[in-house]
Amino acid sequence: MCLGIPGEVVELHPEQPDLAKVNVSGVKRLINIGLLADDPPKPGEWVLIHVGFALSKIDEAEAAAAMAFLEGIGQAYEDEIAALRGSLIE
C-alpha cells in the first residue's frame, strides 16, 4: 500500500527549483514539487507527498489530522516511514 503522507517544507533546493527538502516525522528528504508549479510551497508550508512527489499543499491542521490517521492504521504507516528513513538525506 502506498500512502499520501504530509510533510513540512524545510527548504527549497537552490539549484533545482522543482525540488524541496521536506521533514516527514523527523525524516528529511528531497521531494519533487514540480506538480505545484502554479503555487509552489514555501519553507514552513505543508504538502501531501506520494511516491516522492508533492501532490497538493495542505494546512497544518490537515497535516496533523492526516498524521493522526496514519499513525492509527499501524503497520502500513510504519512501512512507509521505514522507506523514508531508507532515503534519509541528513
N, CA, C and O of each residue as an XYZ file, in Angstrom:
360
protein
N       0.843     -1.165      0.000
C       0.000      0.000      0.000
C       0.892      1.234      0.000
O       1.852      1.305      0.767
N       0.586      2.192     -0.843
C       1.294      3.470     -0.837
C       0.363      4.527     -0.274
O      -0.820      4.585     -0.610
N       0.919      5.352      0.581
C       0.120      6.350      1.272
C       0.546      7.750      0.880
O       1.692      7.976      0.491
N      -0.385      8.689      0.984
C      -0.050     10.098      0.894
C       0.294     10.553      2.306
O      -0.519     10.415      3.220
N       1.490     11.091      2.485
C       1.958     11.462      3.814
C       2.246     12.952      3.844
O       2.875     13.475      2.924
N       1.795     13.651      4.893
C       2.095     15.073      4.991
C       3.538     15.315      5.403
O       4.104     14.569      6.203
N       4.119     16.356      4.853
C       5.475     16.758      5.210
C       5.578     18.268      5.209
O       4.886     18.952      4.455
N       6.455     18.785      6.067
C       6.667     20.229      6.142
C       7.887     20.599      5.308
O       8.958     20.014      5.468
N       7.722     21.557      4.432
C       8.826     22.018      3.602
C       9.843     22.724      4.499
O       9.505     23.653      5.233
N      11.087     22.268      4.425
C      12.170     22.843      5.220
C      12.914     23.895      4.409
O      13.165     25.002      4.886
N      13.261     23.534      3.177
C      13.941     24.490      2.304
C      13.782     24.073      0.857
O      13.551     22.903      0.552
N      13.909     25.048     -0.030
C      13.876     24.786     -1.459
C      15.288     24.526     -1.929
O      16.236     25.121     -1.416
N      15.436     23.651     -2.893
C      16.757     23.323     -3.422
C      17.230     24.509     -4.267
O      16.554     24.889     -5.223
N      18.382     25.097     -3.927
C      18.824     26.315     -4.619
C      19.152     26.117     -6.098
O      19.028     27.061     -6.878
N      19.561     24.937     -6.496
C      19.961     24.702     -7.882
C      18.885     24.004     -8.716
O      18.957     23.994     -9.945
N      17.901     23.428     -8.053
C      16.832     22.726     -8.765
C      15.492     23.194     -8.189
O      15.046     22.677     -7.164
N      14.854     24.157     -8.835
C      13.629     24.746     -8.278
C      12.447     23.792     -8.149
O      11.460     24.121     -7.490
N      12.533     22.618     -8.766
C      11.433     21.655     -8.641
C      11.657     20.678     -7.482
O      10.887     19.732     -7.321
N      12.707     20.896     -6.670
C      12.974     20.036     -5.519
C      12.943     20.846     -4.224
O      13.322     22.016     -4.183
N      12.475     20.177     -3.168
C      12.452     20.792     -1.842
C      12.822     19.743     -0.805
O      12.511     18.562     -0.962
N      13.490     20.186      0.259
C      13.757     19.304      1.388
C      12.526     19.379      2.289
O      12.064     20.461      2.650
N      12.008     18.206      2.641
C      10.775     18.117      3.423
C      11.015     17.233      4.644
O      11.717     16.225      4.571
N      10.422     17.628      5.759
C      10.510     16.862      7.005
C       9.219     16.068      7.169
O       8.130     16.636      7.256
N       9.360     14.748      7.208
C       8.224     13.848      7.415
C       8.516     13.036      8.668
O       9.339     12.122      8.639
N       7.859     13.359      9.748
C       8.042     12.633     11.013
C       9.514     12.515     11.402
O       9.964     11.456     11.840
N      10.252     13.594     11.243
C      11.657     13.602     11.623
C      12.613     13.115     10.558
O      13.828     13.182     10.742
N      12.088     12.625      9.450
C      12.915     12.162      8.336
C      12.920     13.259      7.276
O      11.864     13.696      6.818
N      14.116     13.699      6.893
C      14.228     14.744      5.872
C      14.699     14.128      4.570
O      15.646     13.342      4.534
N      14.011     14.505      3.501
C      14.393     14.008      2.174
C      13.964     14.992      1.117
O      13.120     15.854      1.363
N      14.547     14.865     -0.066
C      14.160     15.707     -1.186
C      12.922     15.123     -1.848
O      12.809     13.913     -2.041
N      12.002     16.009     -2.189
C      10.821     15.597     -2.940
C      10.646     16.538     -4.126
O      11.160     17.656     -4.128
N       9.930     16.078     -5.111
C       9.667     16.869     -6.294
C       8.412     17.704     -6.055
O       7.352     17.166     -5.735
N       8.538     19.022     -6.214
C       7.389     19.921     -6.046
C       6.924     20.480     -7.388
O       6.139     21.427     -7.438
N       7.415     19.888     -8.470
C       7.086     20.368     -9.806
C       5.601     20.366    -10.135
O       5.150     21.189    -10.932
N       4.834     19.464     -9.543
C       3.386     19.426     -9.805
C       2.673     20.630     -9.200
O       1.513     20.890     -9.521
N       3.358     21.365     -8.329
C       2.767     22.532     -7.673
C       3.352     23.833     -8.226
O       3.394     24.845     -7.527
N       3.803     23.801     -9.481
C       4.481     24.948    -10.089
C       3.613     26.211    -10.100
O       4.146     27.318    -10.025
N       2.292     26.066    -10.191
C       1.413     27.240    -10.204
C       1.362     27.943     -8.853
O       1.102     29.145     -8.788
N       1.606     27.209     -7.783
C       1.601     27.765     -6.431
C       2.609     26.994     -5.588
O       2.221     26.225     -4.709
N       3.900     27.192     -5.848
C       4.915     26.378     -5.163
C       4.929     26.612     -3.657
O       4.730     27.737     -3.199
N       5.163     25.558     -2.891
C       5.223     25.698     -1.433
C       6.480     26.445     -1.015
O       7.493     26.447     -1.715
N       6.383     27.075      0.138
C       7.500     27.798      0.727
C       7.895     27.096      2.015
O       7.095     26.352      2.582
N       9.119     27.320      2.487
C       9.503     26.743      3.777
C       8.477     27.092      4.862
O       8.016     28.228      4.976
N       8.142     26.074      5.646
C       7.133     26.219      6.692
C       5.750     25.772      6.265
O       4.882     25.570      7.114
N       5.522     25.614      4.965
C       4.227     25.137      4.483
C       4.236     23.614      4.415
O       5.293     22.983      4.385
N       3.045     23.044      4.390
C       2.863     21.591      4.381
C       2.402     21.122      3.018
O       1.657     21.815      2.326
N       2.856     19.932      2.637
C       2.438     19.315      1.383
C       2.063     17.861      1.642
O       2.519     17.251      2.609
N       1.238     17.327      0.777
C       0.881     15.918      0.814
C       1.766     15.212     -0.206
O       1.757     15.570     -1.384
N       2.533     14.209      0.236
C       3.548     13.552     -0.584
C       3.111     12.122     -0.913
O       2.600     11.393     -0.062
N       3.327     11.750     -2.166
C       3.080     10.378     -2.596
C       4.183     10.007     -3.579
O       4.405     10.726     -4.553
N       4.860      8.926     -3.349
C       5.966      8.401     -4.149
C       6.960      9.484     -4.575
O       7.396      9.524     -5.726
N       7.308     10.355     -3.637
C       8.341     11.354     -3.884
C       7.881     12.639     -4.531
O       8.699     13.505     -4.841
N       6.578     12.780     -4.741
C       6.028     13.977     -5.359
C       5.057     14.664     -4.402
O       4.255     14.007     -3.740
N       5.138     15.979     -4.337
C       4.148     16.755     -3.596
C       2.921     16.878     -4.497
O       2.997     17.415     -5.602
N       1.793     16.373     -4.009
C       0.564     16.384     -4.808
C      -0.275     17.624     -4.582
O      -0.953     18.105     -5.490
N      -0.221     18.144     -3.343
C      -1.011     19.329     -3.020
C      -0.451     19.990     -1.772
O       0.261     19.368     -0.983
N      -0.784     21.258     -1.612
C      -0.449     21.947     -0.381
C      -1.611     21.724      0.592
O      -2.775     21.707      0.192
N      -1.279     21.557      1.856
C      -2.301     21.399      2.885
C      -1.928     22.301      4.055
O      -0.776     22.716      4.187
N      -2.903     22.599      4.897
C      -2.572     23.426      6.048
C      -2.133     22.544      7.217
O      -2.242     21.319      7.165
N      -1.641     23.187      8.264
C      -1.091     22.441      9.392
C      -2.136     21.571     10.080
O      -1.819     20.475     10.545
N      -3.379     22.045     10.151
C      -4.442     21.253     10.779
C      -4.722     19.986      9.962
O      -4.905     18.908     10.528
N      -4.753     20.119      8.636
C      -4.943     18.944      7.777
C      -3.784     17.963      7.934
O      -3.982     16.749      7.965
N      -2.567     18.509      8.034
C      -1.391     17.658      8.208
C      -1.479     16.879      9.516
O      -1.202     15.680      9.547
N      -1.865     17.556     10.594
C      -1.976     16.893     11.896
C      -3.046     15.806     11.866
O      -2.841     14.720     12.408
N      -4.185     16.093     11.236
C      -5.262     15.096     11.143
C      -4.813     13.888     10.317
O      -5.096     12.745     10.675
N      -4.118     14.148      9.217
C      -3.637     13.047      8.376
C      -2.618     12.193      9.129
O      -2.654     10.966      9.036
N      -1.710     12.828      9.873
C      -0.712     12.071     10.634
C      -1.382     11.226     11.718
O      -0.994     10.079     11.938
N      -2.378     11.782     12.390
C      -3.087     11.026     13.425
C      -3.749      9.793     12.805
O      -3.701      8.703     13.374
N      -4.366      9.977     11.633
C      -4.991      8.847     10.955
C      -3.937      7.794     10.577
O      -4.115      6.604     10.835
N      -2.845      8.252      9.964
C      -1.804      7.322      9.518
C      -1.188      6.551     10.676
O      -0.944      5.349     10.568
N      -0.938      7.237     11.779
C      -0.390      6.557     12.948
C      -1.372      5.517     13.479
O      -0.970      4.492     14.031
N      -2.664      5.792     13.306
C      -3.693      4.881     13.780
C      -3.837      3.612     12.946
O      -4.367      2.613     13.432
N      -3.369      3.637     11.688
C      -3.523      2.433     10.861
C      -2.374      1.455     11.033
O      -2.415      0.341     10.510
N      -1.357      1.868     11.760
C      -0.333      0.918     12.168
C       0.715      0.561     11.153
O       1.481      1.423     10.721
N       0.766     -0.701     10.760
C       1.889     -1.250     10.002
C       2.121     -0.557      8.666
O       3.274     -0.340      8.293
N       1.083     -0.205      7.944
C       1.270      0.455      6.650
C       2.005      1.779      6.832
O       2.880      2.128      6.040
N       1.645      2.506      7.874
C       2.330      3.766      8.183
C       3.783      3.492      8.565
O       4.685      4.181      8.090
N       4.016      2.502      9.410
C       5.383      2.177      9.820
C       6.239      1.767      8.622
O       7.415      2.121      8.551
N       5.659      1.030      7.691
C       6.377      0.630      6.487
C       6.753      1.851      5.641
O       7.859      1.932      5.106
N       5.834      2.778      5.531
C       6.095      3.987      4.735
C       7.196      4.833      5.369
O       8.069      5.339      4.664
N       7.163      4.990      6.686
C       8.201      5.756      7.385
C       9.554      5.036      7.272
O      10.587      5.685      7.111
N       9.550      3.715      7.354
C      10.795      2.958      7.189
C      11.375      3.190      5.799
O      12.591      3.311      5.649
N      10.529      3.251      4.794
C      11.009      3.507      3.438
C      11.601      4.909      3.341
O      12.614      5.115      2.672
N      10.974      5.862      4.001
C      11.510      7.227      4.015
C      12.868      7.267      4.707
O      13.790      7.929      4.228
N      12.994      6.576      5.809
C      14.269      6.562      6.534
C      15.375      5.975      5.649
O      16.537      6.369      5.751
N      15.012      5.058      4.805
C      15.989      4.474      3.892
C      16.532      5.466      2.879
O      17.582      5.235      2.279
N      15.820      6.569      2.688
C      16.281      7.592      1.744
C      16.680      8.867      2.473
O      16.656      9.950      1.889
N      17.043      8.745      3.729
C      17.435      9.882      4.565
C      18.568     10.662      3.916
O      19.538     10.078      3.433
N      18.438     12.007      3.906
C      19.485     12.832      3.308
C      20.278     13.603      4.358
O      21.234     14.295      4.008
N      19.917     13.504      5.607
C      20.669     14.185      6.661
C      21.023     13.224      7.750
O      21.659     13.609      8.730
